[in-house]
Amino acid sequence: MSLQAGLEALKQGNHREAVQLLKEFCQYYTQEGSKDYIQAQIGLVRGYHRLGETEQAIALCQKLATNRNPQVSSWATQALRTFTKTQTPPIPQTPQALATVATTVDQPNPIQKAGRAAKVGVKLALAGKVGNLALASGVTISLLFGMVLALSLGVVFLLDSDKPTLSFAIAIGFTLVFNIAAFFLSPLLMDLTQKWLYQTRWVSLAEVERHSPEAAKVIQRVCQAKKLKTPRLGIIDDKNPTAFTYGSLPNRARLVVSEGLFTYLDEEEIATVYAHELGHIVHWDFAVMTLASTLVHITYLIYLFARRLGRGSNSKLKDAAGTAAIAAYVFYIIGTYLLLYLSRTREYFADHFAAETTGNPNALSRALVKIAYGILEESKQASEPGRLIEGTRALGIYDHKAAVSTGTAYRIAQKPRQMGRVFLWDLFNPWAGLMELNSTHPLTGKRIRALSRYAEQLGLPTEFDMGQVVGESRNLSKKKLYRTFALDLLLFCAMPIGLVIGLLIGVAVMGSFPTAPFAFAFLGFGLGTLIRTFVMFPSIKQAPESDVLKLMSNPYASPLRGQPVKLQGELIGRGDAGYQFGSDLKLQDSTGMIYLRYASRFGAIGNFLFGMNRVKNLLGAQVSTTGWFRRSVVAWVDLTHLTSESGTTVKSFHRLWAFIWGGVAILVGLFLLNFV
């Protein structure tokens, strides 16, 4: 819950509600010395006292009396004296007065706020290369519609090839009817799934105002300015912070947030998140995404249908259906990447809309980082998979897959320059742009850089000192970043490249060796695997000690070239939360969290047995680990050795299995060469 909501409930005399809200805030707010935390504690003292729960009030006052800030400790000492006289202690009555008591707390806020503009609605130039939303939407829908039409036409021809005119008409009709129905019915289906999977509560604007008055004002202002109906507002009782929008038309839109948003974000940050989601409604891109997702799904359904037709006994129909299935699958892949590009583009435009609407791009920057942190924190205690953030990945404001690096950055938020260094990889590493192609959202560093440019246009200081971070890029080694990237990309794809080259060689010499295409394909695949393995797993003997923050701050990190590293920390859970037989782990040190990937010498069966029998005894243990660090949208360590404080030892065999697969492929190729 938000601090503001608890203080407002206290002001209105709703003491039971205020205590509940402030307790939840303190439970999930990790910076105990901050001004906001002190405000919540002071409010709790008053709430407990009004409810007659004097013991709890005294306990909190005793804790506050030891605070290093003299104003806070003096207030707490005076309050303790009054409790013995059955009088109400001199506790400030309003949120503003509470803030005055806590203002001089000597520990800074988790993130030093960079400020906001005095006016809202100032027009801002789009930052950088964010694309063209209208063009992206038009091209994506046109291409997807064409693909579905072509595939529908192909399938209908398969069924009734003697009447091409009728087939063409049926194909067009099928495409139009299906898409129109999907466009208008998909929001209703989403409503049902929201209720079934997440128990979404549909609430009034007044309830949103109770959580965040500024957010309610933003909703009213935008809807009045754009002549829109207030979206149907929903809240999901889930502590993972997220927000998303869906629907078919702006006046029938749904805007849903989770309870976690109110727990981890301040009021002005909550308002920018609502403004971001309203941007999707104003731009109509939420409707375009609904339609585009349906079209992509249709291509996959056609692929499945054509593949099933190809299993028949009619050889002509079988060949035609096989061709249609291949085309449908290719269109499905192309459509997926078009959809991902559209999804990333629309996030930039929604961020821009939020910055203009609130005049507070810095608050949205903080919100993105805090959302990542909240997802990371909730994953530590998850006893089952995060269905909400996984199920709404494409719709949500933030891609939870990227939460590890950004959430780690929040831990050192009192040092904005260090925090910005975590984003160097997002901004300047060529692997980042390539890995982003598979992501539904832009990389966080790129979004925060764009928001920083909006802050600069408004004459504001930028969050996380992003200007300094961009300046640091001049000191990066361009040779190290770019000159080896082309070679690394070839090595990254060494296995499929080796397979294709081997296949071509085999076809060329097939006259002498009938099995040559298969033999050389295996040989090429095996050699590619061995070459890639040597690059991915360098010697681990001289692995230096490090921590999660240092690894995340490395702008040269790669998903290919593993960085030997030693880490120490606590095993806080399985890599796949809720999967009780998962063999991967999560390591927490003083600076952040990172995934450890395990590989048994006995392959998949060994992984299963390790996850079933040994992992549960390791959770909570302090360990020392050795492995190869890699970075993509997600960062992880390929584990090679782990030792717990009790002496338990775990060995992992990623490199062994890579060599085994390469060696087996080469042996199969040699066997086929000698097989006549």
C-alpha positions as CSV (number, residue, x, y, z in Angstrom):
1,M,0.0,0.0,0.0
2,S,1.1,3.6,-0.5
3,L,2.3,5.8,2.5
4,Q,0.0,8.5,1.4
5,A,-3.1,6.3,1.6
6,G,-2.2,5.3,5.2
7,L,-1.7,8.9,6.3
8,E,-4.9,10.0,4.7
9,A,-6.8,7.3,6.5
10,L,-5.2,8.4,9.7
11,K,-6.2,12.0,9.0
12,Q,-9.9,11.0,8.4
13,G,-10.0,9.0,11.7
14,N,-10.1,5.5,10.0
15,H,-7.5,4.3,12.5
16,R,-7.9,0.5,11.9
17,E,-7.5,1.0,8.2
18,A,-4.6,3.4,8.7
19,V,-2.7,0.9,10.9
20,Q,-3.2,-1.9,8.4
21,L,-2.0,0.3,5.5
22,L,1.0,1.6,7.4
23,K,2.0,-1.8,8.7
24,E,2.0,-3.2,5.1
25,F,4.0,-0.2,3.9
26,C,6.7,-0.7,6.7
27,Q,6.7,-4.5,6.0
28,Y,7.7,-4.1,2.3
29,Y,9.7,-0.8,2.5
30,T,13.3,-1.8,3.0
31,Q,15.0,1.6,3.8
32,E,14.3,1.8,7.5
33,G,16.2,5.0,8.1
34,S,14.4,7.0,5.4
35,K,12.0,9.9,5.8
36,D,9.1,7.9,4.4
37,Y,9.7,5.0,6.8
38,I,9.9,7.4,9.8
39,Q,6.6,9.0,8.7
40,A,4.9,5.6,8.6
41,Q,6.3,4.7,12.1
42,I,5.0,7.9,13.6
43,G,1.6,7.4,12.0
44,L,1.5,3.9,13.4
45,V,2.1,5.2,16.9
46,R,-0.9,7.5,16.7
47,G,-3.0,4.8,15.1
48,Y,-2.2,2.2,17.8
49,H,-2.8,4.7,20.6
50,R,-6.2,5.7,19.2
51,L,-7.2,2.0,19.0
52,G,-6.1,1.4,22.6
53,E,-3.2,-0.8,21.6
54,T,-0.8,1.1,23.9
55,E,1.8,-1.7,24.1
56,Q,2.5,-1.6,20.4
57,A,2.6,2.2,20.5
58,I,5.1,2.2,23.3
59,A,7.3,-0.4,21.5
60,L,7.4,1.8,18.4
61,C,8.2,4.9,20.4
62,Q,11.0,3.1,22.2
63,K,12.5,2.2,18.9
64,L,12.1,5.8,17.5
65,A,13.7,7.2,20.7
66,T,17.0,5.6,19.7
67,N,17.0,7.3,16.3
68,R,20.1,9.3,15.5
69,N,18.1,12.3,14.4
70,P,17.6,14.5,17.5
71,Q,14.2,15.8,16.3
72,V,12.7,12.3,15.9
73,S,14.2,10.9,19.1
74,S,13.0,14.0,21.1
75,W,9.5,13.6,19.7
76,A,9.5,9.8,20.6
77,T,10.7,10.5,24.2
78,Q,8.0,13.1,24.7
79,A,5.4,10.7,23.3
80,L,6.5,8.0,25.7
81,R,6.0,10.3,28.7
82,T,2.4,11.1,27.7
83,F,1.3,7.4,27.5
84,T,1.5,7.1,31.3
85,K,-0.8,10.0,31.6
86,T,-3.5,8.4,29.3
87,Q,-3.3,11.4,27.0
88,T,-2.9,11.5,23.3
89,P,0.8,12.1,22.6
90,P,1.8,15.2,20.6
91,I,1.7,13.4,17.3
92,P,1.3,15.5,14.1
93,Q,-2.2,15.3,12.7
94,T,-1.6,15.7,9.0
95,P,0.7,14.0,6.4
96,Q,2.5,17.4,6.0
97,A,3.1,17.7,9.7
98,L,4.3,14.1,9.9
99,A,6.7,14.9,7.1
100,T,8.1,17.9,9.0
101,V,9.1,15.6,11.9
102,A,10.8,13.1,9.6
103,T,12.4,15.6,7.2
104,T,15.8,15.8,8.8
105,V,16.3,12.0,9.2
106,D,20.1,11.6,8.7
107,Q,19.8,8.6,6.3
108,P,18.8,9.7,2.8
109,N,15.8,8.5,0.8
110,P,16.3,5.3,-1.2
111,I,16.5,7.4,-4.3
112,Q,17.2,11.1,-4.2
113,K,14.4,12.7,-6.1
114,A,15.4,14.9,-9.0
115,G,12.2,17.0,-9.0
116,R,9.3,17.7,-11.4
117,A,8.1,20.5,-13.6
118,A,5.9,23.3,-12.3
119,K,3.4,22.9,-15.2
120,V,1.9,19.8,-16.8
121,G,1.0,19.3,-20.4
122,V,4.2,20.8,-21.8
123,K,4.9,19.4,-25.3
124,L,8.1,17.4,-25.4
125,A,10.1,16.2,-28.5
126,L,10.4,12.5,-28.7
127,A,13.8,11.3,-27.5
128,G,16.2,9.4,-29.7
129,K,15.3,6.6,-32.1
130,V,12.0,5.4,-30.6
131,G,10.4,4.8,-34.0
132,N,7.0,5.8,-35.4
133,L,4.1,4.3,-33.6
134,A,1.5,5.0,-36.4
135,L,3.8,3.5,-39.0
136,A,4.8,0.5,-36.9
137,S,1.1,-0.2,-36.2
138,G,0.0,0.2,-39.8
139,V,2.8,-1.9,-41.2
140,T,2.4,-4.6,-38.6
141,I,-1.4,-5.0,-39.0
142,S,-1.2,-4.8,-42.8
143,L,1.5,-7.5,-43.0
144,L,-0.2,-9.7,-40.5
145,F,-3.5,-9.4,-42.2
146,G,-1.9,-10.2,-45.5
147,M,-0.2,-13.3,-44.0
148,V,-3.5,-14.6,-42.5
149,L,-5.3,-14.0,-45.8
150,A,-2.6,-15.8,-47.8
151,L,-2.6,-18.7,-45.5
152,S,-6.4,-18.9,-45.3
153,L,-6.5,-18.8,-49.1
154,G,-3.9,-21.6,-49.3
155,V,-5.7,-23.8,-46.8
156,V,-9.1,-23.3,-48.5
157,F,-7.5,-24.1,-51.9
158,L,-6.3,-27.4,-50.3
159,L,-9.8,-28.2,-49.3
160,D,-11.6,-27.2,-52.5
161,S,-9.1,-26.6,-55.3
162,D,-11.6,-27.1,-58.2
163,K,-13.4,-23.8,-57.5
164,P,-10.7,-21.1,-57.1
165,T,-13.2,-18.1,-57.1
166,L,-15.3,-19.6,-54.4
167,S,-12.1,-20.5,-52.5
168,F,-10.9,-17.0,-52.7
169,A,-14.2,-15.6,-51.4
170,I,-14.3,-18.1,-48.6
171,A,-10.7,-17.2,-47.6
172,I,-11.5,-13.4,-47.5
173,G,-14.7,-14.0,-45.6
174,F,-13.0,-16.3,-43.0
175,T,-10.2,-13.7,-42.4
176,L,-12.6,-10.8,-42.0
177,V,-15.1,-12.5,-39.8
178,F,-12.5,-14.1,-37.6
179,N,-10.6,-10.9,-37.0
180,I,-13.7,-8.8,-36.4
181,A,-15.0,-11.3,-33.9
182,A,-11.6,-11.6,-32.2
183,F,-11.3,-7.8,-32.0
184,F,-14.6,-7.3,-30.2
185,L,-14.8,-10.5,-28.2
186,S,-11.2,-10.7,-26.9
187,P,-11.7,-8.1,-24.2
188,L,-14.6,-10.1,-22.8
189,L,-12.5,-13.3,-22.9
190,M,-9.7,-11.3,-21.1
191,D,-12.2,-10.2,-18.4
192,L,-13.1,-13.9,-17.7
193,T,-9.5,-15.0,-17.6
194,Q,-8.6,-12.0,-15.3
195,K,-11.3,-13.0,-12.9
196,W,-10.5,-16.7,-13.0
197,L,-6.7,-16.4,-12.9
198,Y,-6.0,-13.3,-10.8
199,Q,-9.3,-12.5,-9.0
200,T,-9.3,-9.0,-10.4
201,R,-11.5,-6.6,-8.4
202,W,-13.2,-3.9,-10.5
203,V,-13.2,-0.6,-8.5
204,S,-14.4,2.9,-8.7
205,L,-12.3,6.0,-9.3
206,A,-12.8,6.9,-5.6
207,E,-10.9,3.8,-4.5
208,V,-8.0,4.6,-6.8
209,E,-8.1,8.1,-5.2
210,R,-7.8,6.5,-1.8
211,H,-4.6,4.9,-2.8
212,S,-3.2,7.8,-4.8
213,P,-5.1,11.1,-5.1
214,E,-2.7,12.3,-7.8
215,A,-3.4,9.3,-9.9
216,A,-7.2,9.9,-9.8
217,K,-6.6,13.5,-10.8
218,V,-4.5,12.3,-13.8
219,I,-7.2,9.9,-14.9
220,Q,-9.9,12.6,-14.7
221,R,-7.8,15.2,-16.5
222,V,-6.8,12.9,-19.4
223,C,-10.3,11.6,-19.9
224,Q,-11.7,15.1,-20.0
225,A,-9.1,16.4,-22.3
226,K,-9.4,13.5,-24.7
227,K,-13.2,13.2,-24.3
228,L,-12.9,9.6,-23.2
229,K,-15.0,7.6,-20.7
230,T,-13.1,6.6,-17.5
231,P,-11.6,3.2,-18.2
232,R,-12.8,0.3,-16.2
233,L,-10.4,0.2,-13.3
234,G,-9.2,-3.0,-11.7
235,I,-7.0,-4.0,-8.8
236,I,-5.4,-7.4,-8.4
237,D,-4.4,-8.6,-4.9
238,D,-0.9,-9.5,-5.9
239,K,2.3,-8.0,-4.3
240,N,4.2,-8.1,-7.6
241,P,4.0,-4.5,-8.8
242,T,2.6,-4.2,-12.3
243,A,0.0,-2.4,-14.5
244,F,-1.5,-3.1,-17.9
245,T,-4.3,-2.1,-20.2
246,Y,-6.4,-4.1,-22.7
247,G,-9.6,-3.7,-24.7
248,S,-10.9,-3.1,-28.2
249,L,-11.9,0.6,-28.2
250,P,-10.7,3.6,-26.1
251,N,-14.1,4.0,-24.4
252,R,-14.2,0.3,-23.5
253,A,-10.7,0.0,-22.2
254,R,-9.7,-1.8,-19.0
255,L,-6.8,-0.4,-16.8
256,V,-5.6,-2.9,-14.2
257,V,-2.9,-2.5,-11.5
258,S,-1.7,-4.8,-8.7
259,E,-1.6,-4.1,-5.0
260,G,2.2,-4.3,-5.2
261,L,2.2,-1.0,-7.1
262,F,0.8,0.8,-4.1
263,T,3.3,-1.1,-1.8
264,Y,6.5,-0.2,-3.6
265,L,5.8,3.1,-5.2
266,D,5.2,6.6,-3.9
267,E,2.1,8.6,-4.8
268,E,3.7,10.6,-7.7
269,E,5.3,7.5,-9.1
270,I,1.9,5.7,-9.0
271,A,0.4,8.6,-10.9
272,T,3.0,8.4,-13.7
273,V,2.3,4.7,-14.1
274,Y,-1.4,5.4,-14.5
275,A,-0.5,8.1,-17.0
276,H,1.6,5.6,-18.9
277,E,-1.3,3.2,-19.2
278,L,-3.6,6.0,-20.2
279,G,-1.1,6.7,-23.0
280,H,-1.8,3.3,-24.4
281,I,-5.5,4.1,-24.5
282,V,-5.1,7.5,-26.1
283,H,-2.8,6.1,-28.7
284,W,-5.1,3.1,-29.4
285,D,-2.1,0.9,-29.4
286,F,-3.7,-1.4,-26.8
287,A,-6.4,-2.2,-29.4
288,V,-3.8,-2.7,-32.1
289,M,-1.8,-5.1,-29.9
290,T,-5.0,-7.0,-29.2
291,L,-5.7,-7.4,-32.9
292,A,-2.1,-8.1,-33.8
293,S,-1.8,-10.8,-31.1
294,T,-4.9,-12.5,-32.5
295,L,-3.5,-12.4,-36.1
296,V,-0.2,-14.0,-34.9
297,H,-2.2,-16.7,-33.1
298,I,-4.2,-17.4,-36.2
299,T,-1.0,-18.1,-38.2
300,Y,0.0,-20.6,-35.6
301,L,-3.5,-22.3,-35.7
302,I,-3.2,-22.5,-39.5
303,Y,0.2,-24.1,-39.1
304,L,-1.3,-26.7,-36.8
305,F,-4.2,-27.3,-39.2
306,A,-2.1,-27.7,-42.3
307,R,0.3,-30.0,-40.5
308,R,-2.6,-32.2,-39.5
309,L,-3.9,-32.2,-43.1
310,G,-0.4,-33.4,-44.2
311,R,-0.8,-36.6,-42.3
312,G,-3.5,-37.9,-44.7
313,S,-3.0,-40.6,-47.4
314,N,-3.5,-38.4,-50.4
315,S,0.1,-37.7,-51.6
316,K,-0.9,-34.5,-53.5
317,L,-2.8,-33.1,-50.6
318,K,0.1,-34.2,-48.3
319,D,2.7,-32.2,-50.2
320,A,0.6,-29.1,-50.5
321,A,-0.3,-29.2,-46.8
322,G,3.4,-29.6,-45.9
323,T,4.2,-26.5,-48.0
324,A,1.4,-24.6,-46.3
325,A,2.5,-25.6,-42.9
326,I,6.1,-24.4,-43.5
327,A,4.8,-21.1,-44.9
328,A,2.5,-20.7,-41.9
329,Y,5.3,-21.4,-39.4
330,V,7.6,-18.9,-41.2
331,F,4.8,-16.3,-41.1
332,Y,4.3,-17.1,-37.4
333,I,8.0,-16.3,-36.6
334,I,7.9,-13.1,-38.7
335,G,4.6,-12.1,-37.1
336,T,6.0,-12.7,-33.6
337,Y,9.0,-10.4,-34.2
338,L,6.7,-7.7,-35.8
339,L,4.6,-7.9,-32.7
340,L,7.6,-7.6,-30.4
341,Y,8.8,-4.5,-32.3
342,L,5.4,-2.9,-32.0
343,S,5.3,-3.7,-28.3
344,R,8.6,-2.0,-27.7
345,T,7.7,1.0,-29.8
346,R,4.4,1.6,-28.0
347,E,6.2,1.6,-24.6
348,Y,8.4,4.5,-25.7
349,F,5.3,6.5,-26.7
350,A,3.4,5.7,-23.5
351,D,6.5,6.9,-21.5
352,H,6.5,10.1,-23.6
353,F,2.8,10.6,-22.9
354,A,3.2,10.1,-19.2
355,A,6.1,12.6,-19.1
356,E,4.0,15.2,-20.9
357,T,0.8,14.6,-18.9
358,T,2.4,14.7,-15.4
359,G,5.4,16.9,-16.1
360,N,7.3,14.3,-14.0
361,P,9.5,12.0,-16.2
362,N,11.8,11.5,-13.2
363,A,9.1,9.9,-11.2
364,L,8.4,7.4,-14.0
365,S,12.1,6.6,-14.1
366,R,12.0,5.9,-10.4
367,A,8.8,3.9,-10.8
368,L,10.4,1.6,-13.4
369,V,13.3,0.9,-11.1
370,K,11.1,0.3,-8.1
371,I,8.8,-2.0,-10.0
372,A,11.9,-4.1,-11.0
373,Y,13.0,-4.1,-7.3
374,G,9.5,-5.1,-6.2
375,I,9.4,-8.0,-8.6
376,L,12.8,-9.1,-7.4
377,E,11.8,-8.9,-3.7
378,E,8.6,-10.8,-4.2
379,S,10.4,-13.6,-6.1
380,K,12.5,-14.3,-3.1
381,Q,9.4,-15.4,-1.1
382,A,7.5,-16.9,-3.9
383,S,6.2,-20.4,-3.2
384,E,4.6,-20.7,-6.6
385,P,5.3,-19.2,-10.0
386,G,4.4,-15.5,-10.5
387,R,1.4,-16.2,-12.7
388,L,0.5,-12.5,-12.9
389,I,3.8,-11.1,-14.2
390,E,4.3,-14.1,-16.4
391,G,0.8,-14.1,-17.8
392,T,0.8,-10.4,-18.5
393,R,4.4,-10.0,-19.7
394,A,3.5,-8.5,-23.1
395,L,0.8,-6.2,-21.6
396,G,2.5,-5.0,-18.5
397,I,4.5,-1.8,-18.0
398,Y,7.7,-3.8,-17.3
399,D,9.3,-7.0,-18.5
400,H,9.9,-9.1,-15.4
401,K,12.7,-10.9,-17.2
402,A,14.9,-7.8,-16.9
403,A,14.1,-7.2,-13.2
404,V,17.3,-8.8,-11.9
405,S,19.7,-6.1,-13.2
406,T,17.5,-3.1,-12.5
407,G,16.4,-4.4,-9.1
408,T,20.0,-4.9,-8.2
409,A,20.6,-1.2,-9.2
410,Y,17.9,-0.1,-6.6
411,R,19.9,-1.6,-3.8
412,I,22.6,1.0,-4.2
413,A,20.2,3.8,-5.1
414,Q,21.9,6.2,-2.6
415,K,24.8,6.3,-5.1
416,P,23.1,7.4,-8.4
417,R,26.3,7.2,-10.4
418,Q,26.8,3.6,-9.5
419,M,23.2,2.9,-10.3
420,G,23.6,4.5,-13.7
421,R,26.6,2.2,-14.4
422,V,24.2,-0.8,-14.3
423,F,22.6,0.7,-17.4
424,L,25.8,1.0,-19.4
425,W,25.2,-2.5,-20.9
426,D,21.7,-1.6,-22.0
427,L,22.9,1.6,-23.7
428,F,26.2,0.6,-25.4
429,N,26.8,-3.1,-25.6
430,P,26.0,-4.4,-29.1
431,W,24.7,-7.7,-27.6
432,A,22.0,-5.6,-25.9
433,G,20.4,-4.5,-29.1
434,L,20.4,-8.1,-30.5
435,M,19.0,-9.6,-27.3
436,E,16.3,-6.9,-27.2
437,L,14.8,-8.3,-30.4
438,N,13.3,-11.1,-28.3
439,S,11.9,-8.7,-25.7
440,T,8.4,-7.3,-25.4
441,H,9.8,-4.1,-23.8
442,P,12.8,-1.8,-24.5
443,L,15.7,-2.3,-22.2
444,T,15.3,-0.4,-19.0
445,G,18.4,1.7,-19.5
446,K,17.1,2.9,-22.8
447,R,13.8,3.9,-21.4
448,I,15.3,5.8,-18.5
449,R,17.7,7.6,-20.9
450,A,14.7,8.7,-23.0
451,L,12.9,9.9,-19.8
452,S,16.1,11.8,-18.8
453,R,16.0,13.6,-22.1
454,Y,12.4,14.7,-21.4
455,A,13.6,15.9,-17.9
456,E,16.3,17.9,-19.7
457,Q,13.7,19.5,-22.0
458,L,11.8,20.6,-18.9
459,G,14.9,22.1,-17.4
460,L,15.0,19.5,-14.6
461,P,18.0,17.6,-13.2
462,T,18.0,14.0,-14.4
463,E,17.4,10.9,-12.3
464,F,20.3,8.5,-11.7
465,D,22.8,11.0,-13.2
466,M,22.2,9.6,-16.6
467,G,24.1,12.5,-18.3
468,Q,27.2,11.4,-16.4
469,V,26.6,7.8,-17.4
470,V,26.4,8.7,-21.1
471,G,29.5,10.8,-20.7
472,E,31.3,7.7,-19.3
473,S,30.6,5.9,-22.6
474,R,33.5,7.9,-24.1
475,N,35.9,6.0,-21.9
476,L,34.6,2.6,-23.1
477,S,36.8,0.6,-25.4
478,K,35.1,0.6,-28.8
479,K,37.4,-2.2,-30.0
480,K,36.3,-4.4,-27.1
481,L,32.7,-3.6,-27.6
482,Y,32.3,-3.7,-31.4
483,R,35.3,-5.0,-33.3
484,T,35.0,-8.5,-31.9
485,F,31.2,-8.5,-32.0
486,A,30.9,-9.8,-35.6
487,L,33.3,-12.7,-34.8
488,D,31.5,-13.4,-31.5
489,L,28.1,-13.4,-33.3
490,L,29.5,-16.1,-35.8
491,L,30.8,-18.1,-32.8
492,F,27.5,-17.7,-31.0
493,C,25.8,-19.3,-34.0
494,A,28.6,-21.8,-34.7
495,M,26.4,-24.9,-34.3
496,P,23.8,-24.1,-36.9
497,I,26.4,-22.5,-39.2
498,G,28.5,-25.7,-38.9
499,L,25.5,-27.8,-39.7
500,V,24.5,-25.8,-42.8
501,I,28.1,-25.7,-44.1
502,G,28.4,-29.5,-43.5
503,L,25.1,-30.1,-45.3
504,L,26.2,-28.1,-48.3
505,I,29.6,-30.0,-48.5
506,G,27.7,-33.3,-48.2
507,V,25.4,-32.4,-51.0
508,A,28.4,-31.5,-53.2
509,V,30.1,-34.9,-52.7
510,M,26.9,-37.0,-52.5
511,G,27.7,-38.9,-55.7
512,S,30.6,-40.8,-54.0
513,F,29.0,-41.0,-50.5
514,P,25.2,-41.5,-50.4
515,T,25.2,-40.7,-46.7
516,A,27.5,-37.6,-47.1
517,P,24.8,-34.9,-46.5
518,F,23.9,-36.4,-43.1
519,A,27.5,-37.3,-42.2
520,F,29.0,-33.8,-43.0
521,A,26.0,-32.1,-41.3
522,F,26.8,-34.0,-38.1
523,L,30.5,-33.3,-38.5
524,G,29.8,-29.6,-39.0
525,F,27.5,-29.4,-36.0
526,G,30.0,-31.2,-33.8
527,L,32.9,-29.0,-34.8
528,G,30.8,-25.9,-34.3
529,T,29.8,-27.1,-30.8
530,L,33.4,-27.7,-29.8
531,I,34.6,-24.4,-31.1
532,R,31.7,-22.5,-29.3
533,T,32.4,-24.5,-26.1
534,F,36.1,-23.4,-26.0
535,V,35.0,-19.8,-26.3
536,M,32.1,-20.0,-23.8
537,F,34.0,-21.8,-21.0
538,P,37.5,-20.4,-20.5
539,S,39.8,-21.6,-17.7
540,I,38.2,-21.3,-14.3
541,K,41.3,-21.7,-12.2
542,Q,42.1,-18.0,-11.8
543,A,38.5,-16.9,-11.2
544,P,38.5,-13.6,-9.3
545,E,36.2,-12.8,-6.4
546,S,33.4,-10.4,-7.2
547,D,29.9,-9.4,-6.3
548,V,26.6,-9.1,-8.2
549,L,26.8,-5.3,-8.5
550,K,30.2,-5.4,-10.1
551,L,29.1,-8.0,-12.6
552,M,26.0,-6.1,-13.5
553,S,28.0,-2.9,-14.0
554,N,30.3,-4.6,-16.6
555,P,29.5,-3.0,-19.9
556,Y,31.4,-5.6,-21.8
557,A,29.5,-8.7,-20.5
558,S,28.4,-11.2,-23.1
559,P,26.0,-14.2,-23.4
560,L,28.9,-15.9,-25.3
561,R,32.2,-15.3,-23.6
562,G,31.7,-16.5,-20.0
563,Q,33.5,-14.4,-17.3
564,P,35.1,-16.7,-14.6
565,V,34.0,-15.5,-11.2
566,K,33.7,-16.4,-7.6
567,L,30.7,-15.2,-5.6
568,Q,29.6,-15.5,-1.9
569,G,26.1,-15.2,-0.6
570,E,22.9,-16.9,0.5
571,L,20.8,-19.3,-1.6
572,I,17.4,-17.7,-1.3
573,G,15.4,-20.0,-3.6
574,R,15.0,-21.9,-6.8
575,G,15.6,-20.3,-10.2
576,D,12.1,-21.2,-11.2
577,A,10.0,-20.2,-8.2
578,G,7.3,-22.8,-7.3
579,Y,8.8,-25.7,-9.3
580,Q,9.7,-28.0,-6.5
581,F,12.1,-30.1,-8.6
582,G,13.9,-27.1,-10.2
583,S,17.7,-27.5,-10.2
584,D,18.6,-23.8,-10.8
585,L,19.2,-21.5,-7.8
586,K,19.1,-17.9,-6.8
587,L,22.1,-16.4,-5.0
588,Q,21.7,-13.2,-2.9
589,D,24.8,-11.2,-1.7
590,S,24.9,-7.8,-0.1
591,T,24.6,-6.0,-3.5
592,G,22.0,-8.0,-5.4
593,M,20.6,-11.3,-6.7
594,I,21.6,-13.5,-9.5
595,Y,20.6,-16.9,-11.0
596,L,22.9,-19.9,-10.8
597,R,22.3,-22.6,-13.5
598,Y,23.2,-26.1,-12.6
599,A,24.0,-29.1,-15.0
600,S,24.4,-32.6,-13.6
601,R,26.9,-35.0,-15.0
602,F,23.9,-37.3,-15.6
603,G,22.0,-34.9,-17.8
604,A,18.3,-34.1,-17.4
605,I,17.7,-37.0,-15.0
606,G,20.5,-35.8,-12.8
607,N,19.1,-32.3,-12.8
608,F,15.7,-33.6,-11.7
609,L,17.1,-35.7,-8.9
610,F,19.3,-32.8,-7.7
611,G,16.3,-30.6,-7.6
612,M,14.1,-33.1,-5.9
613,N,16.6,-34.3,-3.2
614,R,19.3,-31.8,-2.6
615,V,18.2,-28.3,-3.3
616,K,15.7,-28.1,-0.4
617,N,18.6,-28.7,2.0
618,L,20.7,-26.0,0.5
619,L,18.2,-23.2,0.6
620,G,19.0,-20.6,3.2
621,A,22.7,-21.7,3.4
622,Q,25.6,-19.3,3.0
623,V,27.7,-20.6,0.1
624,S,30.8,-19.9,-2.0
625,T,30.3,-20.4,-5.7
626,T,32.5,-20.5,-8.9
627,G,31.2,-20.3,-12.4
628,W,31.0,-18.3,-15.7
629,F,29.0,-15.1,-15.6
630,R,26.9,-14.2,-18.7
631,R,24.6,-11.3,-19.5
632,S,21.6,-11.1,-21.8
633,V,18.3,-9.5,-21.0
634,V,18.7,-11.8,-18.0
635,A,22.0,-12.3,-16.2
636,W,23.2,-15.6,-14.8
637,V,26.1,-17.7,-13.8
638,D,26.8,-21.2,-15.2
639,L,27.7,-23.0,-12.0
640,T,30.8,-25.2,-11.8
641,H,31.4,-25.5,-8.1
642,L,29.4,-24.6,-4.9
643,T,30.4,-25.1,-1.3
644,S,28.2,-24.4,1.7
645,E,29.3,-23.2,5.1
646,S,28.4,-26.7,6.5
647,G,30.9,-28.3,4.0
648,T,28.4,-29.5,1.5
649,T,29.9,-29.5,-2.0
650,V,28.0,-29.4,-5.4
651,K,29.7,-29.7,-8.8
652,S,28.1,-28.7,-12.0
653,F,29.1,-29.9,-15.5
654,H,28.1,-27.4,-18.2
655,R,31.4,-27.6,-20.1
656,L,31.4,-31.4,-19.9
657,W,28.0,-31.8,-21.6
658,A,28.9,-29.3,-24.3
659,F,32.0,-31.4,-25.1
660,I,29.9,-34.6,-25.0
661,W,27.4,-33.3,-27.5
662,G,30.1,-32.1,-29.8
663,G,32.0,-35.3,-29.6
664,V,29.0,-37.5,-30.1
665,A,28.0,-35.5,-33.2
666,I,31.5,-35.9,-34.7
667,L,31.5,-39.7,-34.0
668,V,28.0,-40.1,-35.7
669,G,29.3,-38.1,-38.7
670,L,32.4,-40.3,-39.0
671,F,30.3,-43.5,-38.7
672,L,28.0,-42.3,-41.5
673,L,31.0,-41.5,-43.7
674,N,32.1,-45.1,-43.4
675,F,28.6,-46.5,-43.8
676,V,27.9,-47.5,-47.4
